[in-house]
Each structure stands twice: as structure tokens, then as C-alpha cells.
Amino acid sequence: MIAERGPSSAQRLRAKLLRQPSEWDSWYTGLDGERRVGRELERLSALGWRVLHGVEKSNGGDIDHLLIGPGGVFSINTKTHPAASVWVGDTMAKVNNGRPHPYAAASKAEAAYVRGVLERYCDFAVVVEPALVFVGIEALQRAATQYDVRIYQEREVASLGPVSGAFTPEQVERVYTVARHRRVWLRT
């Protein structure tokens, strides 16, 4: 877990008191955003959804969240940009009109990866949709042509709750059972 790899509490306190930026600042900001989105997703369990957080991949990265339920699987990528204005296009996103980030393209690729892994172990087609969830932002704009990736602010992610029609309750449990096993994600 990232919190265990970072600087000690004493090192963080010293840097904060001296107002020194740390290479870990962005990691902790991201971790806080992932936790906030995770709490929102956990609220959907009453509607038949299952959630996994921080699913480790064989390449050393991770999938921020997997939401598995009646509406299929959502591979959720969390991006934290405090007080920022975000624009999302078909493959790229811009934060405060800065340089483009391949957030949408990466989310689509991650969803394809998730589908491939899960279908390897399930005896049915696994519907996986990419989703980007932005945390702490002030404004969010989506390109009129952006239909491939679901785009949300952290509190909007609960709108996935009523999505249905992809899986039976038994299929939800099968996908969740497969997704919970670390070995399936680490196999290359």
C-alpha cells in the first residue's frame, strides 16, 4: 500500500512545518481521492454491487476500483485535481487548460484489460465499461463526442447504482469471486 511506502510521519511533519514540497505529496493527494471515491462506491452495495479497491496488475500498476454488479463491471480510474477545471475529450483530458493527459485513452485500455482477464475465468461475456472519476475539482466539461468513457465527479458516481441488465445475481457473484483472486491479475 502506498501509505506504507512513503515517508514516515515524522518526515512528513518536518516537511510540512518547513513548508517543503515532497515527492510524495501528489501520491497522498491521489490516495485521499481514491479513498473518497471508494466510500462513495461502497454505498452501492445495498443495490447489489460489489467493490474492489487497488487491484494490483502484473505491470506494477493497479486498478483504482472495480465496481461489479447488475449493470456489469466498471473499471474506475480516479483523478484528484483540487480546485481545478477539467475538460475531457475522446482520448485526452486537460486540467486548467494545461497539457493534455491521456486519461480517457488509458481508461479504455484498462477496461479492455479487465474484460480480458475476467472473461478468461468466466463462462460468459463480461461487460466492462471504463469510468473516470474526478475528485476535488471545481468544473468539469465533457466533449460532445465523448461517449466511450463514463465521466463523473466523485459524488456523481452513485448514479451507477440503478444501472442494470448486464448480469444476473449469480453472474455478479461469479465475476466478483474471480476478480477477488490476486493471481488472476498477476498472470501475464
C-alpha positions as CSV (number, residue, x, y, z in Angstrom):
1,M,0.0,0.0,0.0
2,I,1.3,3.5,-0.9
3,A,0.9,4.8,2.6
4,E,3.4,2.2,3.9
5,R,6.0,3.1,1.2
6,G,6.0,6.9,1.8
7,P,8.0,9.0,4.2
8,S,7.4,8.4,7.9
9,S,5.0,10.6,9.9
10,A,8.0,12.5,11.4
11,Q,9.4,13.2,7.9
12,R,6.0,14.4,6.7
13,L,5.5,16.6,9.7
14,R,9.0,18.1,9.3
15,A,8.4,18.8,5.6
16,K,5.0,20.4,6.4
17,L,6.4,22.6,9.2
18,L,9.2,23.8,6.9
19,R,6.7,24.1,4.0
20,Q,8.9,21.9,1.9
21,P,7.2,20.1,-1.0
22,S,7.6,16.3,-1.0
23,E,7.7,13.9,-4.0
24,W,5.0,12.0,-2.1
25,D,2.5,15.0,-1.9
26,S,0.8,14.0,-5.2
27,W,0.7,10.4,-4.1
28,Y,-1.0,11.3,-0.8
29,T,-3.4,13.6,-2.6
30,G,-4.3,10.8,-5.1
31,L,-4.7,8.3,-2.2
32,D,-7.1,10.6,-0.4
33,G,-9.1,10.9,-3.7
34,E,-9.2,7.2,-4.1
35,R,-10.4,6.7,-0.6
36,R,-13.2,9.3,-1.1
37,V,-14.4,7.6,-4.3
38,G,-14.1,4.2,-2.5
39,R,-16.5,5.4,0.2
40,E,-19.0,6.6,-2.5
41,L,-18.8,3.2,-4.2
42,E,-19.3,1.2,-1.0
43,R,-22.7,2.9,-0.7
44,L,-23.9,1.0,-3.7
45,S,-23.6,-2.4,-2.0
46,A,-27.2,-2.2,-0.9
47,L,-28.2,-2.2,-4.6
48,G,-26.4,-5.4,-5.3
49,W,-23.0,-4.0,-6.3
50,R,-19.6,-5.4,-5.2
51,V,-16.5,-3.2,-5.0
52,L,-12.8,-4.0,-5.1
53,H,-10.1,-1.3,-4.5
54,G,-6.5,-1.1,-5.6
55,V,-6.4,-4.3,-7.7
56,E,-2.7,-4.9,-8.4
57,K,-1.7,-5.6,-12.0
58,S,1.2,-7.6,-13.3
59,N,2.9,-4.5,-14.7
60,G,3.2,-2.9,-11.2
61,G,0.3,-0.6,-11.6
62,D,-3.2,-1.0,-10.2
63,I,-6.8,-0.6,-11.0
64,D,-8.2,2.1,-8.6
65,H,-11.6,0.5,-8.3
66,L,-13.7,-2.3,-9.8
67,L,-17.5,-1.9,-9.4
68,I,-19.2,-5.2,-10.2
69,G,-23.0,-5.5,-10.2
70,P,-26.2,-5.8,-12.1
71,G,-25.1,-3.3,-14.7
72,G,-21.8,-5.0,-15.5
73,V,-18.3,-4.1,-14.4
74,F,-16.9,-0.6,-14.2
75,S,-13.2,-0.1,-14.2
76,I,-12.9,3.2,-12.3
77,N,-9.9,5.4,-12.6
78,T,-9.7,8.2,-10.0
79,K,-8.0,11.5,-10.7
80,T,-7.6,14.1,-8.0
81,H,-7.1,17.7,-9.0
82,P,-8.0,20.1,-6.2
83,A,-9.9,23.2,-7.2
84,A,-9.2,22.6,-10.9
85,S,-11.2,23.0,-14.1
86,V,-11.1,19.8,-16.2
87,W,-12.1,19.2,-19.8
88,V,-12.3,15.6,-21.1
89,G,-12.2,14.7,-24.8
90,D,-12.3,11.4,-26.6
91,T,-8.8,10.3,-25.6
92,M,-7.3,13.2,-23.6
93,A,-8.1,15.5,-20.7
94,K,-6.8,19.0,-19.8
95,V,-6.5,20.3,-16.3
96,N,-6.7,24.1,-16.1
97,N,-6.1,24.3,-19.8
98,G,-2.7,22.7,-19.4
99,R,-1.0,20.0,-21.4
100,P,-3.2,17.0,-22.4
101,H,-3.2,13.9,-20.2
102,P,-4.3,10.5,-21.8
103,Y,-6.8,9.8,-19.1
104,A,-9.7,8.7,-21.4
105,A,-7.4,6.5,-23.6
106,A,-5.9,4.9,-20.5
107,S,-9.3,4.2,-19.0
108,K,-10.4,2.5,-22.2
109,A,-7.3,0.4,-22.3
110,E,-7.7,-0.6,-18.7
111,A,-11.3,-1.6,-19.2
112,A,-10.2,-3.8,-22.2
113,Y,-7.6,-5.4,-19.9
114,V,-10.1,-6.0,-17.2
115,R,-12.5,-7.6,-19.6
116,G,-9.8,-9.9,-21.0
117,V,-8.8,-11.1,-17.5
118,L,-12.3,-11.7,-16.3
119,E,-13.5,-13.4,-19.4
120,R,-10.6,-15.8,-19.2
121,Y,-12.1,-17.2,-16.0
122,C,-15.9,-16.7,-16.5
123,D,-18.0,-18.8,-18.9
124,F,-19.9,-15.8,-20.2
125,A,-19.2,-12.4,-21.7
126,V,-18.2,-9.8,-19.2
127,V,-19.3,-6.3,-19.9
128,V,-16.7,-3.8,-18.7
129,E,-17.1,-0.1,-19.1
130,P,-14.3,2.5,-18.3
131,A,-15.1,5.3,-15.9
132,L,-13.1,8.4,-14.9
133,V,-14.0,9.9,-11.6
134,F,-12.6,13.4,-10.8
135,V,-12.1,14.4,-7.2
136,G,-12.0,17.9,-5.7
137,I,-12.4,19.8,-9.0
138,E,-14.4,23.0,-9.4
139,A,-15.6,22.5,-13.0
140,L,-16.0,19.5,-15.4
141,Q,-16.7,19.7,-19.1
142,R,-17.1,16.8,-21.5
143,A,-16.5,16.9,-25.2
144,A,-19.8,16.5,-27.1
145,T,-18.2,13.4,-28.8
146,Q,-17.2,11.7,-25.5
147,Y,-19.3,8.6,-25.3
148,D,-16.7,5.8,-24.7
149,V,-15.8,6.6,-21.1
150,R,-18.2,7.5,-18.3
151,I,-17.1,10.8,-16.7
152,Y,-18.1,11.7,-13.2
153,Q,-17.3,13.9,-10.2
154,E,-16.9,12.0,-7.0
155,R,-20.4,12.5,-5.7
156,E,-22.0,11.6,-9.1
157,V,-20.5,8.1,-9.2
158,A,-23.5,6.9,-7.1
159,S,-25.6,7.4,-10.2
160,L,-24.3,4.0,-11.3
161,G,-26.4,2.3,-8.6
162,P,-29.6,1.8,-10.7
163,V,-27.7,0.6,-13.8
164,S,-28.9,-3.0,-14.6
165,G,-29.4,-5.5,-17.3
166,A,-25.9,-6.9,-17.7
167,F,-25.6,-9.7,-15.1
168,T,-27.9,-11.9,-13.0
169,P,-27.1,-12.0,-9.3
170,E,-25.3,-15.3,-9.8
171,Q,-23.1,-13.8,-12.5
172,V,-22.3,-10.9,-10.3
173,E,-21.1,-13.3,-7.6
174,R,-19.1,-15.3,-10.2
175,V,-17.3,-12.2,-11.6
176,Y,-16.7,-10.9,-8.0
177,T,-15.3,-14.3,-7.0
178,V,-12.9,-14.3,-9.9
179,A,-11.9,-10.6,-9.5
180,R,-11.1,-11.1,-5.8
181,H,-8.2,-13.5,-6.6
182,R,-4.9,-11.7,-6.9
183,R,-3.4,-14.5,-9.0
184,V,-5.8,-13.8,-12.0
185,W,-4.5,-10.2,-12.2
186,L,-0.8,-11.1,-11.9
187,R,-0.8,-13.7,-14.6
188,T,0.8,-12.3,-17.7
